[in-house]
């Protein structure tokens, strides 16, 4: 897994855009008390469920790989 140049900023963007995506779909309401890790996991699973992104193989799923996958997704958004 090659780290992206501005991965931290892309993860932040992915969380913001993923929260908007989930709330607009009406499937989730994020609370201010939700941790970033909880948001990342929920957004990742929602995008995989909706077939927006390819799933990570089950034996390779970790917080780090989910962040990386969301950063790649965010880099492709307008």
Protein Blocks (a to p, Z undefined) as FASTA:
>chain_A
ZZdfklmmmmmmmmmmmmmmmmmnopaccdfklcfklmmmmmmmmmmmnomaccddfklg
cfklmmmmmmmmmmmpZZ
